[in-house]
Amino acid sequence: MTSERKVAKAWVPSHITGFFAAHRRNKPHLSGSVGAGLCLSLGAATTVEPAPDLERTEILLNGKASEAPVSRFVADRLAGDRGPVRLTTRLDMPYGAGFGASGAGALGAAYALNSCFDLGLTANQAAAVAHEAEVIYRTGLGDVIAQNSGGLVVRLYPGAPGTGKIDRIPVPPLPISYVVRGPISTREVLSDAGTMRAVNSAGELALKELLKKPTLADFMRLSRRFTLESGLASDWALQAMEAAQAAGGRASMIMLGDAVFAWGGESEKALKEFGEVQTTTISQRGANLD
């Protein structure tokens, strides 16, 4: 089978941020965020195949045609003059609620396109294109570099994969429960100067403290403190967090979504008062080809 007819598949974990500080630069690959977050086994499965029958690249998201500008940017950049492709993504995670769905779709597209056309890009080089797309469309700053790795990821220095610097806190594939009320506009939050001053101050402090004792328990504690200090949480989210804490668990808001995640104790049971609770596990697997 020639590369022109090759079908390529990729898988990318979801990613929830516990705390962050945004760093915007003039160049997208230098922009990013520092902070920490968890990759989860809820994932995005993407398939790419050449589509000479199409006039324009077709993107299907959970079976429906979508403009998907972030993934389209990646497809246009990497497919180039090789012609249109058919890009199909199935998302297992909630969309628009802080699970890094757009980053997962874009990163999966980058991996699959790299394989489909034998572009010869390294993982970081492919992922950097997805990161650039996220920055340009203001859908995220730190998901892609974390999803490229998997696990409990600490973002130490901002920028695209290959430019930014990360480390990981070793953790087993523990269960994480979550409840989602609805989306928060990442674009609006990142564009509000007053909000971002509070966010960045709290995020930088949380990162500094986490590095003194890099554990899952401290990540959860500092994420909760960041949520309170940043002022981003709704009353619903604050109440859900308190309920999980009272049940012996640790809980925080998912950045950026009107959603709460929790670990330990009877937190899963406590969150049921606030909506439909789902439980997944920490993914130690980062983006890869299937």
C-alpha positions in Angstrom: 0.0 0.0 0.0 1.4 3.4 -1.0 1.6 6.3 1.5 -1.0 8.2 -0.6 -3.6 5.6 0.2 -2.6 5.1 3.8 -5.1 5.3 6.6 -3.6 6.4 9.9 -5.1 6.4 13.4 -4.1 8.2 16.6 -5.3 8.3 20.2 -4.9 11.2 22.6 -5.9 11.4 26.3 -8.1 14.1 27.7 -6.4 16.6 30.1 -7.8 18.5 33.0 -5.9 21.5 34.5 -5.8 22.0 38.2 -4.0 25.3 38.2 -2.2 27.5 35.6 -0.6 30.8 34.8 -0.8 32.0 31.2 2.2 33.3 29.2 1.4 34.9 25.9 4.2 35.8 23.5 4.3 37.3 20.0 5.0 33.9 18.5 2.5 31.0 19.1 5.3 28.4 19.8 6.6 30.6 22.6 3.2 31.1 24.1 1.8 28.6 26.6 1.2 28.2 30.3 2.8 26.8 33.4 0.9 24.8 36.0 -0.2 21.2 36.5 -2.9 18.8 35.3 -4.0 15.2 34.9 -4.3 13.3 31.7 -7.4 11.0 31.8 -8.2 7.8 30.0 -11.2 9.5 28.3 -9.7 10.1 24.9 -9.9 11.3 21.3 -9.5 8.7 18.6 -8.7 10.3 15.2 -8.5 8.7 11.8 -7.0 10.4 8.7 -7.1 9.2 5.1 -6.5 11.0 1.8 -9.7 12.0 0.1 -9.1 13.0 -3.6 -12.8 12.9 -4.1 -13.3 16.0 -1.9 -12.7 19.6 -2.9 -11.9 20.5 0.7 -10.8 18.6 3.8 -13.8 17.1 5.6 -13.8 16.9 9.4 -16.3 14.7 11.2 -16.6 15.1 15.0 -18.5 12.3 16.7 -20.1 11.5 13.3 -21.2 15.0 12.4 -19.6 17.4 10.0 -17.7 20.2 11.8 -15.7 23.2 10.9 -13.3 22.4 13.9 -11.0 25.3 13.1 -8.2 24.0 15.4 -8.0 20.6 13.7 -8.5 22.2 10.3 -5.5 24.4 10.9 -3.4 21.3 11.6 -4.8 19.5 8.5 -4.1 22.4 6.2 -0.6 22.9 7.5 0.5 19.3 7.4 -1.4 18.0 4.4 -0.3 21.0 2.5 -0.6 20.5 -1.3 -1.1 16.8 -0.9 -4.8 17.4 -1.3 -7.9 17.1 0.9 -8.2 14.6 3.7 -11.0 13.0 5.5 -10.4 13.5 9.2 -12.7 11.7 11.7 -12.5 12.2 15.4 -14.4 10.5 18.2 -14.4 12.3 21.5 -15.0 10.3 24.7 -14.7 13.4 26.9 -17.1 16.2 27.5 -16.7 19.0 25.0 -16.1 22.6 26.1 -15.8 21.8 29.8 -12.0 21.9 30.4 -11.1 18.4 29.2 -8.8 19.6 26.4 -11.0 18.3 23.6 -9.9 20.7 21.0 -6.2 20.0 21.8 -6.8 16.3 21.8 -8.5 16.5 18.3 -5.7 18.7 16.9 -2.9 16.6 18.4 -4.5 13.4 17.1 -4.8 14.9 13.7 -1.1 15.9 13.8 0.1 12.4 14.7 -2.2 10.8 12.1 -1.3 13.2 9.3 2.4 12.7 10.1 1.9 9.0 9.7 -0.5 9.1 6.7 1.9 11.1 4.6 5.2 9.9 6.0 6.2 13.4 6.9 9.1 12.3 9.2 8.2 14.6 12.1 9.1 13.8 15.7 6.4 13.7 18.4 7.3 17.1 19.5 7.4 18.6 16.0 4.0 17.2 15.2 2.5 18.3 18.5 4.0 21.8 18.1 1.6 22.4 15.1 -1.4 21.4 17.3 -0.2 23.7 20.1 0.2 26.6 17.6 -3.4 26.0 16.4 -4.7 26.1 20.0 -2.9 29.4 20.7 -4.0 31.1 17.5 -7.7 30.1 18.1 -7.5 30.8 21.9 -8.8 27.4 22.8 -6.0 26.4 25.1 -2.4 27.1 26.2 -1.1 24.0 28.0 -3.3 21.0 27.0 -1.2 19.8 24.0 2.1 19.6 25.7 0.6 17.6 28.6 -1.4 15.3 26.3 1.7 14.6 24.4 3.1 13.0 27.6 0.4 11.6 29.7 0.1 11.2 33.5 0.2 14.0 36.1 2.0 16.6 34.2 3.8 19.7 35.6 4.3 22.4 33.1 7.5 24.1 34.2 8.2 26.5 31.3 5.7 27.8 28.7 5.7 27.0 25.0 5.0 24.4 22.5 6.3 20.8 22.8 10.0 21.0 22.1 10.1 24.6 23.5 8.2 24.4 26.7 9.5 22.2 29.6 7.5 19.7 31.5 8.0 17.0 34.2 5.7 14.3 35.6 4.7 13.3 39.0 4.6 9.5 39.0 1.2 8.2 39.9 -0.7 4.9 39.3 -3.9 4.9 37.2 -6.1 6.0 40.1 -9.8 6.6 39.6 -10.9 10.2 39.2 -14.6 11.2 39.4 -16.1 14.3 37.8 -19.4 16.1 37.3 -20.0 18.7 34.6 -22.6 21.5 34.7 -21.6 23.2 31.5 -18.9 25.1 29.6 -16.9 28.2 30.3 -15.5 30.2 27.4 -11.7 29.7 27.5 -11.4 32.5 25.0 -13.3 35.0 27.3 -11.3 34.1 30.4 -8.0 34.3 28.7 -8.9 37.7 27.2 -10.0 39.3 30.5 -7.0 41.2 31.8 -8.3 41.6 35.3 -9.2 38.0 35.7 -5.9 36.8 34.3 -3.9 38.9 36.8 -5.6 37.0 39.6 -5.2 33.7 37.8 -1.6 34.2 37.0 -0.6 35.3 40.5 -2.4 32.3 42.1 -1.0 29.9 39.5 2.6 30.9 39.8 2.4 30.5 43.6 0.8 27.1 43.3 3.5 25.8 40.9 6.2 27.0 43.2 4.7 25.2 46.2 4.0 22.0 44.3 7.6 21.7 43.3 8.5 21.6 47.0 6.4 18.5 47.5 5.4 17.0 44.1 2.6 14.5 45.1 -0.9 13.9 43.8 -2.3 15.0 47.2 -0.5 18.3 47.1 -1.6 18.8 43.5 -5.2 18.4 44.6 -4.7 20.7 47.6 -3.1 23.4 45.6 -5.7 23.1 42.8 -8.4 23.7 45.3 -6.6 26.7 46.7 -6.1 28.1 43.2 -9.8 27.7 42.5 -10.7 29.8 45.5 -8.0 32.4 44.9 -8.6 32.8 41.2 -12.3 33.5 41.6 -13.2 31.4 38.5 -15.6 29.0 40.2 -19.4 29.2 40.2 -21.3 28.8 43.5 -22.4 25.3 42.2 -18.8 24.3 41.7 -17.8 25.6 45.2 -20.6 23.6 46.8 -19.7 20.4 44.9 -16.0 20.8 46.0 -17.1 21.3 49.6 -19.3 18.2 49.5 -16.5 16.0 48.1 -14.1 17.4 50.7 -16.6 16.7 53.5 -16.9 13.1 52.3 -13.1 12.6 52.8 -12.0 13.3 49.3 -10.1 16.0 47.6 -11.8 18.1 44.9 -11.3 21.1 42.7 -12.6 22.9 39.7 -11.6 21.8 36.2 -9.9 24.7 34.4 -11.7 26.0 32.4 -15.2 24.5 32.7 -18.1 24.7 35.1 -17.1 21.2 36.3 -15.5 19.6 39.4 -13.1 16.6 39.6 -12.4 14.6 42.8 -10.2 11.8 44.1 -10.5 9.6 47.2 -12.9 9.1 50.1 -16.6 9.0 49.3 -16.2 11.8 46.8 -17.9 10.0 44.0 -21.0 9.5 46.1 -21.0 13.1 47.4 -20.9 14.5 43.9 -24.1 12.8 42.8 -26.1 15.5 44.5 -24.7 17.9 41.8 -25.4 16.0 38.6 -24.5 12.9 36.7 -21.1 11.6 38.0 -18.6 9.9 35.8 -15.5 8.1 36.8 -12.4 7.5 34.8 -8.7 6.9 35.5 -5.5 8.8 35.2 -3.9 7.9 31.9 -0.3 7.2 31.9 -0.4 6.9 28.2 0.2 10.0 26.1 -0.6 10.7 22.5 0.3 7.8 20.2 -0.5 6.0 16.9 -3.0 3.2 17.0 
